[in-house]
Amino acid sequence: MIHQYEETLLTLIDQMVETASDDELFAGGYLRGHISLSAANCERDGENTVTAMNERVESSLSEAQSELNPADQQIVKNLWHHLVHLVS
């Protein structure tokens, strides 16, 4: 289930490429790493729910806040919440 959810999220990011703004492209690329890492960690730890995956991505983004300035953090969070909403 986690693998399928990961693939769905990554496909949505890939589909935005043609119409996305530069900020959205940046956020999508940034999120790809957090999504894939979170999925791998869920699988490693035997967690197989979408809720667990979403919590892992949220935690990963929070831990990495120092990598981005506040404006970029908001762009990434907005795209993440948009993707989750699309998949829900």
Biopython code that builds the backbone (N, CA, C, O; Angstrom):
import numpy as np
from Bio.PDB.StructureBuilder import StructureBuilder

atoms = [
    (1, "MET", "N", (0.815, -1.192, 0.000)),
    (1, "MET", "CA", (0.000, 0.000, 0.000)),
    (1, "MET", "C", (0.866, 1.266, 0.000)),
    (1, "MET", "O", (0.567, 2.215, -0.725)),
    (2, "ILE", "N", (1.917, 1.289, 0.793)),
    (2, "ILE", "CA", (2.802, 2.445, 0.872)),
    (2, "ILE", "C", (3.465, 2.691, -0.482)),
    (2, "ILE", "O", (3.564, 3.832, -0.935)),
    (3, "HIS", "N", (3.911, 1.629, -1.112)),
    (3, "HIS", "CA", (4.578, 1.779, -2.412)),
    (3, "HIS", "C", (3.625, 2.402, -3.432)),
    (3, "HIS", "O", (4.019, 3.282, -4.197)),
    (4, "GLN", "N", (2.390, 1.951, -3.442)),
    (4, "GLN", "CA", (1.408, 2.484, -4.381)),
    (4, "GLN", "C", (1.122, 3.955, -4.075)),
    (4, "GLN", "O", (0.990, 4.763, -4.995)),
    (5, "TYR", "N", (1.025, 4.304, -2.801)),
    (5, "TYR", "CA", (0.786, 5.687, -2.398)),
    (5, "TYR", "C", (1.963, 6.571, -2.817)),
    (5, "TYR", "O", (1.774, 7.670, -3.337)),
    (6, "GLU", "N", (3.166, 6.080, -2.584)),
    (6, "GLU", "CA", (4.364, 6.814, -3.004)),
    (6, "GLU", "C", (4.328, 7.053, -4.512)),
    (6, "GLU", "O", (4.554, 8.172, -4.972)),
    (7, "GLU", "N", (4.048, 6.014, -5.269)),
    (7, "GLU", "CA", (4.008, 6.134, -6.731)),
    (7, "GLU", "C", (2.947, 7.128, -7.188)),
    (7, "GLU", "O", (3.168, 7.880, -8.138)),
    (8, "THR", "N", (1.810, 7.137, -6.525)),
    (8, "THR", "CA", (0.751, 8.075, -6.871)),
    (8, "THR", "C", (1.211, 9.511, -6.635)),
    (8, "THR", "O", (1.011, 10.379, -7.485)),
    (9, "LEU", "N", (1.828, 9.759, -5.479)),
    (9, "LEU", "CA", (2.324, 11.101, -5.175)),
    (9, "LEU", "C", (3.382, 11.539, -6.181)),
    (9, "LEU", "O", (3.344, 12.666, -6.676)),
    (10, "LEU", "N", (4.322, 10.654, -6.482)),
    (10, "LEU", "CA", (5.391, 10.995, -7.417)),
    (10, "LEU", "C", (4.852, 11.220, -8.831)),
    (10, "LEU", "O", (5.354, 12.078, -9.558)),
    (11, "THR", "N", (3.844, 10.461, -9.216)),
    (11, "THR", "CA", (3.214, 10.646, -10.523)),
    (11, "THR", "C", (2.533, 12.008, -10.601)),
    (11, "THR", "O", (2.619, 12.691, -11.623)),
    (12, "LEU", "N", (1.861, 12.402, -9.530)),
    (12, "LEU", "CA", (1.233, 13.724, -9.511)),
    (12, "LEU", "C", (2.277, 14.830, -9.674)),
    (12, "LEU", "O", (2.054, 15.805, -10.392)),
    (13, "ILE", "N", (3.401, 14.668, -9.009)),
    (13, "ILE", "CA", (4.483, 15.648, -9.148)),
    (13, "ILE", "C", (4.981, 15.669, -10.592)),
    (13, "ILE", "O", (5.177, 16.740, -11.167)),
    (14, "ASP", "N", (5.184, 14.502, -11.172)),
    (14, "ASP", "CA", (5.654, 14.420, -12.561)),
    (14, "ASP", "C", (4.659, 15.067, -13.533)),
    (14, "ASP", "O", (5.066, 15.705, -14.504)),
    (15, "GLN", "N", (3.378, 14.904, -13.275)),
    (15, "GLN", "CA", (2.354, 15.433, -14.171)),
    (15, "GLN", "C", (2.271, 16.963, -14.128)),
    (15, "GLN", "O", (1.757, 17.581, -15.060)),
    (16, "MET", "N", (2.770, 17.568, -13.064)),
    (16, "MET", "CA", (2.726, 19.024, -12.940)),
    (16, "MET", "C", (3.807, 19.711, -13.771)),
    (16, "MET", "O", (3.734, 20.919, -13.996)),
    (17, "VAL", "N", (4.790, 18.975, -14.221)),
    (17, "VAL", "CA", (5.972, 19.576, -14.835)),
    (17, "VAL", "C", (5.622, 20.534, -15.969)),
    (17, "VAL", "O", (6.223, 21.602, -16.080)),
    (18, "GLU", "N", (4.687, 20.177, -16.788)),
    (18, "GLU", "CA", (4.376, 21.004, -17.956)),
    (18, "GLU", "C", (3.688, 22.317, -17.595)),
    (18, "GLU", "O", (3.804, 23.292, -18.338)),
    (19, "THR", "N", (2.980, 22.362, -16.484)),
    (19, "THR", "CA", (2.198, 23.550, -16.146)),
    (19, "THR", "C", (2.653, 24.243, -14.863)),
    (19, "THR", "O", (2.136, 25.307, -14.522)),
    (20, "ALA", "N", (3.598, 23.665, -14.160)),
    (20, "ALA", "CA", (3.999, 24.190, -12.853)),
    (20, "ALA", "C", (4.848, 25.447, -12.976)),
    (20, "ALA", "O", (5.577, 25.643, -13.948)),
    (21, "SER", "N", (4.726, 26.290, -11.956)),
    (21, "SER", "CA", (5.599, 27.463, -11.860)),
    (21, "SER", "C", (6.990, 27.004, -11.417)),
    (21, "SER", "O", (7.174, 25.848, -11.035)),
    (22, "ASP", "N", (7.947, 27.896, -11.468)),
    (22, "ASP", "CA", (9.296, 27.563, -10.999)),
    (22, "ASP", "C", (9.269, 27.159, -9.535)),
    (22, "ASP", "O", (9.968, 26.227, -9.138)),
    (23, "ASP", "N", (8.471, 27.848, -8.724)),
    (23, "ASP", "CA", (8.359, 27.509, -7.301)),
    (23, "ASP", "C", (7.780, 26.115, -7.115)),
    (23, "ASP", "O", (8.248, 25.353, -6.269)),
    (24, "GLU", "N", (6.772, 25.781, -7.894)),
    (24, "GLU", "CA", (6.154, 24.458, -7.796)),
    (24, "GLU", "C", (7.119, 23.364, -8.255)),
    (24, "GLU", "O", (7.156, 22.279, -7.676)),
    (25, "LEU", "N", (7.891, 23.654, -9.287)),
    (25, "LEU", "CA", (8.889, 22.678, -9.741)),
    (25, "LEU", "C", (9.935, 22.436, -8.662)),
    (25, "LEU", "O", (10.320, 21.295, -8.403)),
    (26, "PHE", "N", (10.392, 23.511, -8.036)),
    (26, "PHE", "CA", (11.343, 23.388, -6.935)),
    (26, "PHE", "C", (10.734, 22.548, -5.809)),
    (26, "PHE", "O", (11.357, 21.603, -5.326)),
    (27, "ALA", "N", (9.522, 22.897, -5.399)),
    (27, "ALA", "CA", (8.874, 22.192, -4.289)),
    (27, "ALA", "C", (8.657, 20.723, -4.627)),
    (27, "ALA", "O", (8.843, 19.856, -3.773)),
    (28, "GLY", "N", (8.265, 20.438, -5.866)),
    (28, "GLY", "CA", (8.063, 19.055, -6.276)),
    (28, "GLY", "C", (9.349, 18.251, -6.212)),
    (28, "GLY", "O", (9.360, 17.123, -5.720)),
    (29, "GLY", "N", (10.423, 18.829, -6.707)),
    (29, "GLY", "CA", (11.718, 18.140, -6.640)),
    (29, "GLY", "C", (12.158, 17.918, -5.203)),
    (29, "GLY", "O", (12.677, 16.856, -4.859)),
    (30, "TYR", "N", (11.951, 18.914, -4.378)),
    (30, "TYR", "CA", (12.326, 18.814, -2.965)),
    (30, "TYR", "C", (11.492, 17.745, -2.258)),
    (30, "TYR", "O", (12.016, 16.953, -1.474)),
    (31, "LEU", "N", (10.200, 17.733, -2.542)),
    (31, "LEU", "CA", (9.311, 16.761, -1.897)),
    (31, "LEU", "C", (9.599, 15.325, -2.316)),
    (31, "LEU", "O", (9.424, 14.404, -1.519)),
    (32, "ARG", "N", (10.036, 15.124, -3.551)),
    (32, "ARG", "CA", (10.300, 13.756, -4.038)),
    (32, "ARG", "C", (11.220, 13.007, -3.077)),
    (32, "ARG", "O", (10.963, 11.852, -2.739)),
    (33, "GLY", "N", (12.276, 13.658, -2.644)),
    (33, "GLY", "CA", (13.215, 13.009, -1.734)),
    (33, "GLY", "C", (12.583, 12.669, -0.402)),
    (33, "GLY", "O", (12.803, 11.584, 0.136)),
    (34, "HIS", "N", (11.803, 13.586, 0.132)),
    (34, "HIS", "CA", (11.148, 13.346, 1.423)),
    (34, "HIS", "C", (10.099, 12.242, 1.314)),
    (34, "HIS", "O", (9.951, 11.428, 2.226)),
    (35, "ILE", "N", (9.383, 12.218, 0.214)),
    (35, "ILE", "CA", (8.364, 11.188, 0.005)),
    (35, "ILE", "C", (9.015, 9.813, -0.117)),
    (35, "ILE", "O", (8.581, 8.859, 0.529)),
    (36, "SER", "N", (10.053, 9.708, -0.942)),
    (36, "SER", "CA", (10.714, 8.411, -1.146)),
    (36, "SER", "C", (11.385, 7.912, 0.130)),
    (36, "SER", "O", (11.295, 6.730, 0.460)),
    (37, "LEU", "N", (12.049, 8.802, 0.839)),
    (37, "LEU", "CA", (12.694, 8.414, 2.096)),
    (37, "LEU", "C", (11.659, 7.968, 3.115)),
    (37, "LEU", "O", (11.858, 6.970, 3.807)),
    (38, "SER", "N", (10.571, 8.690, 3.212)),
    (38, "SER", "CA", (9.518, 8.336, 4.165)),
    (38, "SER", "C", (8.890, 6.984, 3.820)),
    (38, "SER", "O", (8.609, 6.184, 4.713)),
    (39, "ALA", "N", (8.672, 6.730, 2.539)),
    (39, "ALA", "CA", (8.111, 5.442, 2.116)),
    (39, "ALA", "C", (9.066, 4.305, 2.467)),
    (39, "ALA", "O", (8.644, 3.264, 2.970)),
    (40, "ALA", "N", (10.344, 4.509, 2.202)),
    (40, "ALA", "CA", (11.340, 3.473, 2.527)),
    (40, "ALA", "C", (11.387, 3.214, 4.028)),
    (40, "ALA", "O", (11.488, 2.063, 4.455)),
    (41, "ASN", "N", (11.315, 4.264, 4.824)),
    (41, "ASN", "CA", (11.339, 4.094, 6.273)),
    (41, "ASN", "C", (10.084, 3.396, 6.781)),
    (41, "ASN", "O", (10.156, 2.586, 7.706)),
    (42, "CYS", "N", (8.943, 3.701, 6.189)),
    (42, "CYS", "CA", (7.708, 3.006, 6.560)),
    (42, "CYS", "C", (7.815, 1.513, 6.255)),
    (42, "CYS", "O", (7.479, 0.672, 7.088)),
    (43, "GLU", "N", (8.279, 1.205, 5.069)),
    (43, "GLU", "CA", (8.416, -0.201, 4.688)),
    (43, "GLU", "C", (9.409, -0.921, 5.586)),
    (43, "GLU", "O", (9.172, -2.057, 5.997)),
    (44, "ARG", "N", (10.512, -0.267, 5.887)),
    (44, "ARG", "CA", (11.525, -0.853, 6.766)),
    (44, "ARG", "C", (10.951, -1.156, 8.148)),
    (44, "ARG", "O", (11.265, -2.179, 8.756)),
    (45, "ASP", "N", (10.104, -0.249, 8.630)),
    (45, "ASP", "CA", (9.566, -0.378, 9.983)),
    (45, "ASP", "C", (8.230, -1.111, 10.033)),
    (45, "ASP", "O", (7.618, -1.196, 11.097)),
    (46, "GLY", "N", (7.770, -1.637, 8.909)),
    (46, "GLY", "CA", (6.533, -2.403, 8.877)),
    (46, "GLY", "C", (5.275, -1.561, 9.008)),
    (46, "GLY", "O", (4.215, -2.084, 9.352)),
    (47, "GLU", "N", (5.377, -0.278, 8.742)),
    (47, "GLU", "CA", (4.201, 0.594, 8.768)),
    (47, "GLU", "C", (3.621, 0.616, 7.370)),
    (47, "GLU", "O", (4.342, 0.852, 6.401)),
    (48, "ASN", "N", (2.328, 0.373, 7.256)),
    (48, "ASN", "CA", (1.767, 0.267, 5.913)),
    (48, "ASN", "C", (0.503, 1.085, 5.723)),
    (48, "ASN", "O", (-0.335, 0.747, 4.886)),
    (49, "THR", "N", (0.355, 2.159, 6.491)),
    (49, "THR", "CA", (-0.835, 2.997, 6.329)),
    (49, "THR", "C", (-0.451, 4.344, 5.716)),
    (49, "THR", "O", (0.672, 4.824, 5.870)),
    (50, "VAL", "N", (-1.399, 4.925, 5.032)),
    (50, "VAL", "CA", (-1.209, 6.245, 4.451)),
    (50, "VAL", "C", (-0.970, 7.267, 5.566)),
    (50, "VAL", "O", (-0.163, 8.183, 5.413)),
    (51, "THR", "N", (-1.669, 7.105, 6.671)),
    (51, "THR", "CA", (-1.490, 8.016, 7.806)),
    (51, "THR", "C", (-0.048, 7.990, 8.298)),
    (51, "THR", "O", (0.540, 9.042, 8.546)),
    (52, "ALA", "N", (0.521, 6.809, 8.440)),
    (52, "ALA", "CA", (1.916, 6.695, 8.886)),
    (52, "ALA", "C", (2.859, 7.350, 7.888)),
    (52, "ALA", "O", (3.808, 8.034, 8.273)),
    (53, "MET", "N", (2.595, 7.139, 6.623)),
    (53, "MET", "CA", (3.424, 7.745, 5.578)),
    (53, "MET", "C", (3.338, 9.265, 5.638)),
    (53, "MET", "O", (4.360, 9.949, 5.585)),
    (54, "ASN", "N", (2.128, 9.793, 5.748)),
    (54, "ASN", "CA", (1.955, 11.240, 5.823)),
    (54, "ASN", "C", (2.661, 11.821, 7.046)),
    (54, "ASN", "O", (3.279, 12.883, 6.967)),
    (55, "GLU", "N", (2.569, 11.129, 8.166)),
    (55, "GLU", "CA", (3.246, 11.591, 9.382)),
    (55, "GLU", "C", (4.763, 11.591, 9.188)),
    (55, "GLU", "O", (5.452, 12.493, 9.662)),
    (56, "ARG", "N", (5.271, 10.593, 8.501)),
    (56, "ARG", "CA", (6.712, 10.535, 8.235)),
    (56, "ARG", "C", (7.165, 11.694, 7.351)),
    (56, "ARG", "O", (8.207, 12.297, 7.606)),
    (57, "VAL", "N", (6.393, 12.007, 6.323)),
    (57, "VAL", "CA", (6.754, 13.117, 5.446)),
    (57, "VAL", "C", (6.705, 14.426, 6.235)),
    (57, "VAL", "O", (7.617, 15.247, 6.137)),
    (58, "GLU", "N", (5.652, 14.619, 7.009)),
    (58, "GLU", "CA", (5.537, 15.837, 7.826)),
    (58, "GLU", "C", (6.728, 15.968, 8.764)),
    (58, "GLU", "O", (7.297, 17.051, 8.903)),
    (59, "SER", "N", (7.102, 14.879, 9.403)),
    (59, "SER", "CA", (8.239, 14.882, 10.325)),
    (59, "SER", "C", (9.536, 15.181, 9.584)),
    (59, "SER", "O", (10.368, 15.951, 10.062)),
    (60, "SER", "N", (9.701, 14.579, 8.431)),
    (60, "SER", "CA", (10.902, 14.794, 7.628)),
    (60, "SER", "C", (11.015, 16.259, 7.208)),
    (60, "SER", "O", (12.098, 16.843, 7.259)),
    (61, "LEU", "N", (9.909, 16.838, 6.801)),
    (61, "LEU", "CA", (9.910, 18.251, 6.407)),
    (61, "LEU", "C", (10.227, 19.153, 7.602)),
    (61, "LEU", "O", (10.962, 20.132, 7.469)),
    (62, "SER", "N", (9.675, 18.821, 8.755)),
    (62, "SER", "CA", (9.954, 19.615, 9.959)),
    (62, "SER", "C", (11.421, 19.550, 10.343)),
    (62, "SER", "O", (12.020, 20.561, 10.710)),
    (63, "GLU", "N", (11.996, 18.363, 10.260)),
    (63, "GLU", "CA", (13.409, 18.185, 10.615)),
    (63, "GLU", "C", (14.341, 18.925, 9.652)),
    (63, "GLU", "O", (15.463, 19.277, 10.015)),
    (64, "ALA", "N", (13.877, 19.155, 8.444)),
    (64, "ALA", "CA", (14.720, 19.778, 7.417)),
    (64, "ALA", "C", (14.443, 21.276, 7.254)),
    (64, "ALA", "O", (14.908, 21.885, 6.290)),
    (65, "GLN", "N", (13.706, 21.864, 8.165)),
    (65, "GLN", "CA", (13.331, 23.277, 8.033)),
    (65, "GLN", "C", (14.519, 24.200, 7.828)),
    (65, "GLN", "O", (14.413, 25.197, 7.114)),
    (66, "SER", "N", (15.641, 23.881, 8.443)),
    (66, "SER", "CA", (16.797, 24.772, 8.341)),
    (66, "SER", "C", (17.399, 24.790, 6.927)),
    (66, "SER", "O", (18.209, 25.661, 6.608)),
    (67, "GLU", "N", (17.004, 23.831, 6.084)),
    (67, "GLU", "CA", (17.516, 23.784, 4.712)),
    (67, "GLU", "C", (16.903, 24.868, 3.821)),
    (67, "GLU", "O", (17.486, 25.254, 2.808)),
    (68, "LEU", "N", (15.736, 25.348, 4.206)),
    (68, "LEU", "CA", (14.998, 26.282, 3.360)),
    (68, "LEU", "C", (14.704, 27.581, 4.091)),
    (68, "LEU", "O", (14.598, 27.604, 5.317)),
    (69, "ASN", "N", (14.573, 28.658, 3.332)),
    (69, "ASN", "CA", (14.127, 29.901, 3.948)),
    (69, "ASN", "C", (12.618, 29.792, 4.189)),
    (69, "ASN", "O", (11.968, 28.921, 3.611)),
    (70, "PRO", "N", (12.054, 30.659, 5.029)),
    (70, "PRO", "CA", (10.630, 30.544, 5.370)),
    (70, "PRO", "C", (9.687, 30.554, 4.160)),
    (70, "PRO", "O", (8.696, 29.825, 4.150)),
    (71, "ALA", "N", (9.977, 31.357, 3.159)),
    (71, "ALA", "CA", (9.111, 31.404, 1.975)),
    (71, "ALA", "C", (9.123, 30.062, 1.238)),
    (71, "ALA", "O", (8.071, 29.568, 0.833)),
    (72, "ASP", "N", (10.296, 29.480, 1.067)),
    (72, "ASP", "CA", (10.393, 28.182, 0.402)),
    (72, "ASP", "C", (9.747, 27.080, 1.239)),
    (72, "ASP", "O", (9.122, 26.172, 0.691)),
    (73, "GLN", "N", (9.894, 27.153, 2.552)),
    (73, "GLN", "CA", (9.233, 26.186, 3.436)),
    (73, "GLN", "C", (7.727, 26.201, 3.187)),
    (73, "GLN", "O", (7.092, 25.149, 3.103)),
    (74, "GLN", "N", (7.168, 27.390, 3.073)),
    (74, "GLN", "CA", (5.724, 27.510, 2.869)),
    (74, "GLN", "C", (5.304, 26.961, 1.510)),
    (74, "GLN", "O", (4.264, 26.313, 1.397)),
    (75, "ILE", "N", (6.098, 27.215, 0.489)),
    (75, "ILE", "CA", (5.796, 26.690, -0.849)),
    (75, "ILE", "C", (5.779, 25.160, -0.820)),
    (75, "ILE", "O", (4.884, 24.533, -1.387)),
    (76, "VAL", "N", (6.767, 24.567, -0.160)),
    (76, "VAL", "CA", (6.848, 23.109, -0.061)),
    (76, "VAL", "C", (5.659, 22.565, 0.730)),
    (76, "VAL", "O", (5.024, 21.599, 0.308)),
    (77, "LYS", "N", (5.360, 23.173, 1.862)),
    (77, "LYS", "CA", (4.230, 22.708, 2.680)),
    (77, "LYS", "C", (2.911, 22.829, 1.918)),
    (77, "LYS", "O", (2.065, 21.938, 1.987)),
    (78, "ASN", "N", (2.742, 23.929, 1.195)),
    (78, "ASN", "CA", (1.507, 24.104, 0.424)),
    (78, "ASN", "C", (1.354, 23.024, -0.635)),
    (78, "ASN", "O", (0.270, 22.470, -0.814)),
    (79, "LEU", "N", (2.450, 22.725, -1.341)),
    (79, "LEU", "CA", (2.376, 21.676, -2.358)),
    (79, "LEU", "C", (2.117, 20.323, -1.705)),
    (79, "LEU", "O", (1.315, 19.540, -2.214)),
    (80, "TRP", "N", (2.773, 20.038, -0.602)),
    (80, "TRP", "CA", (2.552, 18.768, 0.097)),
    (80, "TRP", "C", (1.078, 18.625, 0.472)),
    (80, "TRP", "O", (0.473, 17.584, 0.218)),
    (81, "HIS", "N", (0.505, 19.652, 1.068)),
    (81, "HIS", "CA", (-0.899, 19.572, 1.480)),
    (81, "HIS", "C", (-1.820, 19.444, 0.260)),
    (81, "HIS", "O", (-2.840, 18.757, 0.323)),
    (82, "HIS", "N", (-1.467, 20.094, -0.832)),
    (82, "HIS", "CA", (-2.242, 19.964, -2.068)),
    (82, "HIS", "C", (-2.198, 18.528, -2.589)),
    (82, "HIS", "O", (-3.223, 17.973, -2.985)),
    (83, "LEU", "N", (-1.017, 17.937, -2.585)),
    (83, "LEU", "CA", (-0.889, 16.545, -3.056)),
    (83, "LEU", "C", (-1.697, 15.589, -2.194)),
    (83, "LEU", "O", (-2.396, 14.715, -2.708)),
    (84, "VAL", "N", (-1.599, 15.757, -0.883)),
    (84, "VAL", "CA", (-2.357, 14.884, 0.036)),
    (84, "VAL", "C", (-3.852, 15.030, -0.221)),
    (84, "VAL", "O", (-4.592, 14.047, -0.228)),
    (85, "HIS", "N", (-4.286, 16.269, -0.432)),
    (85, "HIS", "CA", (-5.700, 16.509, -0.709)),
    (85, "HIS", "C", (-6.135, 15.827, -2.022)),
    (85, "HIS", "O", (-7.221, 15.251, -2.087)),
    (86, "LEU", "N", (-5.305, 15.890, -3.048)),
    (86, "LEU", "CA", (-5.628, 15.263, -4.332)),
    (86, "LEU", "C", (-5.757, 13.744, -4.217)),
    (86, "LEU", "O", (-6.587, 13.131, -4.888)),
    (87, "VAL", "N", (-4.933, 13.150, -3.367)),
    (87, "VAL", "CA", (-4.914, 11.698, -3.239)),
    (87, "VAL", "C", (-6.025, 11.215, -2.304)),
    (87, "VAL", "O", (-6.477, 10.075, -2.413)),
    (88, "SER", "N", (-6.459, 12.067, -1.401)),
    (88, "SER", "CA", (-7.484, 11.668, -0.401)),
    (88, "SER", "C", (-8.836, 11.419, -1.036)),
    (88, "SER", "O", (-9.792, 11.080, -0.339)),
]
sb = StructureBuilder()
sb.init_structure("model")
sb.init_model(0)
sb.init_chain("A")
sb.init_seg("    ")
for serial, (resi, resn, name, xyz) in enumerate(atoms, 1):
    if name == "N":
        sb.init_residue(resn, " ", resi, " ")
    sb.init_atom(name, np.array(xyz, "f"), 0.0, 1.0, " ", f" {name:<3s}", serial, name[0])
structure = sb.get_structure()
